[in-house]
Amino acid sequence: MGEFELIRRHFQHATDPGNAVVLGIGDDCALLQPSPGHQLAVSSDMLVEGRHFFPDVDPEALGHKALAVNLSDLAAMGARPLGFTLALALPRADIDWLAAFARGLFGLADAHACPLVGGDTTRGPLNLCITVFGEVKPGQALRRDAARAGDDLYISGRTGEARLTLEHLRGTDWAMAPLSDETRARLERPTPRNALGILLASAGAHAAIDLSDGLAGDLGHILSASGVGAEIDLFALPVAPALQALPVAQRWECLLAGGDDYELLFTAPPAAREAIATAATSSRTPVTRIGRITAEPGRLRLLDANGLPLALSLRSFDHFAT
């Protein structure tokens, strides 16, 4: 099967592209037309075999995750998805693998009205790169540099299950208890929080980030960009049942430095609490207030149940760490 037959068979997906896509797959470029009075939001993510996923991963789950991690970036900006491109390197054209991958990819794309509008395929080590396009009204993007002292700090969903699943698959001793399908799906089929992100943009939220490299590390990006500090009430963090039986040190490691959660961490003023609760209900997304933004630049304090600082050694994910 040649390159163009591969694209025709697996990636020319029948869909209603909507008003944003003027021209999709089949020319040198796609043409997108954002809604009048909107800005384009653009993000790219790469998934590399052996670095971001195991070689024996379910290809349908991989198709889902490849797009989910990009949609999550749009969610963190409060942007509505418009479309995406896919650059795909394959060691060989395996028809069954491609069919499953495309099924996972387009299942999520259709659910978010985000059509595939172009890309490229080639032979090589398995490597996936997606660029996603969205739109947001000027002044409503949830930028990392917009947190303010006095803001509440929120998280959607819960963290830690993806890290627990990863350690289970690696054979780590403390993570070898049987895992439920729901827990494993938190690593392999994350849920991008786009409905919530779009509502937060008009609910008074200030800053947001999606949690890809761990809660504490990603919060650090907001603190650095905004010139503020933060306090996290550790015992306010939602804890999945699968994490409750872990040794305490490993539980904190999963919750705060796990990565691959793809939840939203965001700030909003106390006056917006009712609007935030309404956004959570309307988007059917659980949201928890876990702390506050402080005026001390770069300082993150982790507080125990009595409100006292707790010393924990945490490190976020680094693609170039040895």
C-alpha positions as CSV (number, residue, x, y, z in Angstrom):
1,M,0.0,0.0,0.0
2,G,1.5,3.3,-1.1
3,E,1.4,6.6,0.8
4,F,-1.6,8.1,-1.0
5,E,-3.6,4.9,-0.8
6,L,-2.8,4.8,2.9
7,I,-4.1,8.3,3.4
8,R,-7.2,7.7,1.2
9,R,-8.1,4.5,3.1
10,H,-7.4,5.5,6.7
11,F,-7.4,9.3,7.0
12,Q,-9.9,10.7,4.5
13,H,-12.6,10.6,7.1
14,A,-16.2,11.5,6.2
15,T,-17.1,14.4,8.5
16,D,-18.9,17.8,8.4
17,P,-15.9,20.1,8.7
18,G,-18.1,23.1,9.8
19,N,-17.7,26.7,8.8
20,A,-14.0,27.0,9.9
21,V,-12.6,24.6,7.2
22,V,-12.7,26.3,3.8
23,L,-10.4,23.6,2.3
24,G,-9.3,20.4,3.9
25,I,-7.2,17.3,2.8
26,G,-6.2,17.2,-0.8
27,D,-4.2,20.4,-1.6
28,D,-0.8,21.8,-0.6
29,C,-2.4,23.6,2.4
30,A,-5.6,23.5,4.3
31,L,-7.6,26.8,4.5
32,L,-9.2,27.7,7.8
33,Q,-11.5,30.7,8.5
34,P,-11.9,31.6,12.1
35,S,-15.1,33.2,13.3
36,P,-15.2,37.0,12.9
37,G,-13.6,38.7,15.9
38,H,-11.6,35.6,17.1
39,Q,-7.9,34.8,17.4
40,L,-6.3,31.6,16.3
41,A,-4.9,29.3,19.0
42,V,-2.3,26.8,17.7
43,S,-0.5,24.0,19.5
44,S,1.7,21.0,18.5
45,D,2.6,17.8,20.4
46,M,4.8,14.9,19.4
47,L,4.5,11.3,20.7
48,V,7.5,9.1,20.2
49,E,7.5,5.3,20.6
50,G,9.6,4.3,23.6
51,R,9.5,7.9,25.1
52,H,5.8,8.6,25.3
53,F,4.2,5.2,24.8
54,F,5.2,1.5,24.9
55,P,5.7,-0.4,21.6
56,D,2.8,-2.7,22.4
57,V,0.3,0.0,23.2
58,D,-3.3,-0.5,21.8
59,P,-3.3,1.5,18.6
60,E,-6.9,2.6,19.1
61,A,-5.9,4.1,22.5
62,L,-2.8,5.7,20.9
63,G,-5.0,7.4,18.2
64,H,-7.2,8.7,21.0
65,K,-4.3,10.0,23.1
66,A,-2.4,11.6,20.2
67,L,-5.3,14.0,19.7
68,A,-6.4,14.3,23.3
69,V,-3.1,15.8,24.4
70,N,-3.5,18.5,21.8
71,L,-7.1,19.2,22.5
72,S,-6.1,19.6,26.2
73,D,-3.8,22.5,25.2
74,L,-6.8,24.2,23.6
75,A,-8.8,23.6,26.7
76,A,-6.2,25.2,28.8
77,M,-6.5,28.4,26.7
78,G,-10.3,28.3,26.6
79,A,-10.2,27.9,22.9
80,R,-12.8,26.1,20.7
81,P,-11.3,23.4,18.4
82,L,-11.4,24.1,14.6
83,G,-9.3,21.3,13.1
84,F,-5.9,19.5,13.2
85,T,-3.1,18.1,11.1
86,L,-1.3,14.8,11.5
87,A,2.3,14.0,10.7
88,L,2.9,10.3,11.0
89,A,6.1,8.2,10.6
90,L,5.5,4.4,10.3
91,P,8.0,1.6,10.2
92,R,5.5,-0.2,7.9
93,A,2.0,0.1,6.6
94,D,0.2,-2.3,8.8
95,I,-3.5,-2.2,7.8
96,D,-5.0,-3.5,11.0
97,W,-2.8,-1.2,13.1
98,L,-3.8,1.8,11.0
99,A,-7.5,1.0,11.1
100,A,-7.5,0.8,14.9
101,F,-5.4,4.0,15.2
102,A,-7.7,5.9,12.9
103,R,-10.7,4.6,14.8
104,G,-9.4,6.0,18.1
105,L,-8.3,9.3,16.4
106,F,-11.5,10.0,14.7
107,G,-13.7,8.9,17.6
108,L,-12.3,11.7,19.6
109,A,-12.1,14.1,16.7
110,D,-15.8,13.7,15.9
111,A,-16.8,14.1,19.6
112,H,-15.1,17.5,19.6
113,A,-16.1,18.6,16.0
114,C,-12.4,18.9,15.2
115,P,-11.7,17.5,11.7
116,L,-8.4,16.3,10.2
117,V,-7.5,18.9,7.6
118,G,-4.0,17.7,6.4
119,G,-0.6,16.4,7.3
120,D,2.1,14.0,6.1
121,T,3.1,10.4,6.2
122,T,6.5,8.7,5.8
123,R,8.4,5.6,6.6
124,G,10.5,5.6,9.8
125,P,10.4,4.9,13.6
126,L,6.9,5.3,14.9
127,N,6.4,9.0,15.6
128,L,3.2,11.0,15.8
129,C,3.0,14.8,15.6
130,I,-0.3,16.6,15.7
131,T,-0.9,20.4,15.3
132,V,-4.3,21.5,16.5
133,F,-6.1,24.8,15.7
134,G,-8.7,26.6,17.7
135,E,-10.3,30.0,18.2
136,V,-10.8,32.2,21.2
137,K,-12.2,35.8,21.6
138,P,-9.5,38.4,22.1
139,G,-8.9,39.0,25.8
140,Q,-10.5,35.7,26.9
141,A,-7.5,33.3,26.4
142,L,-6.5,31.7,29.8
143,R,-2.9,32.7,29.7
144,R,-0.3,31.4,32.1
145,D,0.8,35.0,32.9
146,A,-2.6,36.1,34.2
147,A,-2.7,34.6,37.7
148,R,-3.2,37.2,40.5
149,A,-2.4,37.2,44.2
150,G,-5.6,36.3,46.0
151,D,-6.9,34.0,43.3
152,D,-8.3,30.6,44.2
153,L,-6.5,27.6,42.7
154,Y,-8.6,24.9,41.2
155,I,-8.1,21.5,39.5
156,S,-10.4,19.6,37.3
157,G,-10.9,15.8,37.8
158,R,-8.0,14.2,39.8
159,T,-4.4,13.5,39.3
160,G,-2.1,10.5,39.9
161,E,-3.8,7.5,38.2
162,A,-1.8,7.9,35.0
163,R,1.5,7.8,36.9
164,L,0.3,4.8,38.9
165,T,-0.6,3.0,35.6
166,L,2.8,3.8,34.1
167,E,4.7,2.4,37.1
168,H,2.5,-0.7,37.0
169,L,3.4,-1.2,33.4
170,R,7.0,-0.7,34.2
171,G,6.8,-3.4,36.9
172,T,7.6,-1.1,39.8
173,D,7.1,-2.9,43.2
174,W,4.8,-0.4,44.9
175,A,2.5,-0.2,41.9
176,M,1.8,-3.9,41.2
177,A,-1.7,-4.1,42.7
178,P,-4.3,-5.0,40.0
179,L,-5.6,-1.9,38.2
180,S,-9.2,-1.3,37.1
181,D,-9.9,-0.5,33.4
182,E,-10.9,3.0,34.5
183,T,-7.5,3.6,36.2
184,R,-5.6,2.4,33.2
185,A,-7.7,4.5,30.9
186,R,-6.4,7.6,32.7
187,L,-3.0,7.0,31.1
188,E,-4.0,5.5,27.8
189,R,-7.3,7.4,27.0
190,P,-7.2,10.8,28.8
191,T,-10.2,13.1,28.7
192,P,-9.5,16.6,27.4
193,R,-11.5,19.1,29.3
194,N,-12.5,21.3,26.4
195,A,-16.1,22.0,27.4
196,L,-14.9,23.2,30.8
197,G,-12.1,25.3,29.3
198,I,-14.4,27.1,27.0
199,L,-16.8,28.0,29.8
200,L,-14.0,29.1,32.1
201,A,-13.0,31.7,29.6
202,S,-16.3,33.5,30.2
203,A,-16.7,32.6,33.9
204,G,-14.0,34.9,35.2
205,A,-11.0,32.5,35.4
206,H,-7.6,34.2,35.0
207,A,-4.9,31.7,34.2
208,A,-4.8,28.0,33.3
209,I,-2.5,25.2,32.2
210,D,-3.1,21.6,31.3
211,L,-1.3,19.0,33.5
212,S,1.1,17.1,31.3
213,D,4.2,17.0,33.5
214,G,2.9,16.9,37.0
215,L,0.7,19.3,39.1
216,A,3.5,20.9,41.1
217,G,5.8,21.4,38.1
218,D,3.1,22.7,35.8
219,L,1.9,25.1,38.5
220,G,5.5,26.4,38.6
221,H,5.0,27.6,35.0
222,I,2.1,29.7,36.0
223,L,3.9,31.1,39.0
224,S,7.0,32.0,36.9
225,A,5.0,33.6,34.1
226,S,2.7,35.5,36.5
227,G,5.3,36.5,39.1
228,V,3.3,35.0,42.0
229,G,3.5,32.2,44.5
230,A,0.9,29.6,45.6
231,E,-0.2,27.4,48.5
232,I,-1.7,24.0,47.9
233,D,-3.9,22.4,50.6
234,L,-2.6,18.8,50.2
235,F,-5.5,17.2,51.9
236,A,-8.0,19.0,49.6
237,L,-6.6,17.1,46.6
238,P,-9.1,14.5,45.3
239,V,-7.6,11.1,45.6
240,A,-8.6,8.1,43.4
241,P,-9.4,4.9,45.2
242,A,-6.5,3.2,43.5
243,L,-4.1,5.7,45.1
244,Q,-5.4,5.5,48.7
245,A,-3.7,2.2,49.5
246,L,-0.2,3.4,48.3
247,P,2.6,4.3,50.7
248,V,2.3,8.0,51.6
249,A,5.5,9.0,49.7
250,Q,4.4,7.4,46.5
251,R,0.9,8.8,46.8
252,W,2.2,12.3,47.0
253,E,4.6,11.6,44.1
254,C,1.6,10.4,41.9
255,L,-0.7,13.3,42.9
256,L,1.8,16.1,42.6
257,A,4.5,15.0,40.1
258,G,2.9,12.2,38.1
259,G,2.3,13.7,34.7
260,D,0.1,12.6,31.8
261,D,-3.1,13.7,33.7
262,Y,-4.3,16.2,31.1
263,E,-6.6,17.9,33.7
264,L,-6.9,21.7,34.0
265,L,-5.2,23.6,36.7
266,F,-6.6,27.2,36.8
267,T,-7.0,30.3,38.9
268,A,-9.9,32.6,39.5
269,P,-10.9,35.3,41.9
270,P,-13.0,34.3,45.0
271,A,-15.8,36.4,43.5
272,A,-16.1,33.9,40.6
273,R,-16.7,30.8,42.8
274,E,-20.4,30.6,41.8
275,A,-19.6,31.0,38.1
276,I,-16.8,28.4,38.3
277,A,-19.3,25.9,40.0
278,T,-21.8,26.6,37.2
279,A,-19.2,26.0,34.6
280,A,-18.2,22.7,36.2
281,T,-21.9,21.6,36.4
282,S,-22.6,22.6,32.8
283,S,-19.6,20.8,31.5
284,R,-20.2,17.8,33.7
285,T,-16.6,18.1,34.9
286,P,-15.7,17.7,38.6
287,V,-13.7,20.7,39.9
288,T,-12.0,21.1,43.3
289,R,-10.6,24.2,44.9
290,I,-7.1,23.1,46.2
291,G,-5.4,26.3,47.3
292,R,-4.7,29.9,46.5
293,I,-2.3,32.2,44.7
294,T,0.0,34.3,46.9
295,A,2.1,37.4,46.4
296,E,5.5,35.8,46.9
297,P,7.0,35.3,43.5
298,G,7.9,31.7,42.7
299,R,7.2,30.3,46.2
300,L,5.1,27.1,46.4
301,R,4.1,26.0,49.8
302,L,2.5,22.6,50.4
303,L,0.3,22.6,53.4
304,D,-0.8,19.6,55.6
305,A,-4.2,19.1,57.2
306,N,-3.4,21.6,59.9
307,G,-2.3,24.3,57.5
308,L,1.4,23.8,58.2
309,P,4.1,23.5,55.5
310,L,5.1,20.0,54.5
311,A,8.5,19.4,52.9
312,L,8.3,17.2,49.9
313,S,10.9,16.6,47.2
314,L,9.2,16.7,43.8
315,R,10.4,16.8,40.2
316,S,8.3,17.3,37.2
317,F,8.8,15.3,34.0
318,D,11.7,16.4,31.8
319,H,12.1,15.0,28.2
320,F,15.9,15.4,28.4
321,A,16.5,14.2,31.9
322,T,18.8,11.2,32.2
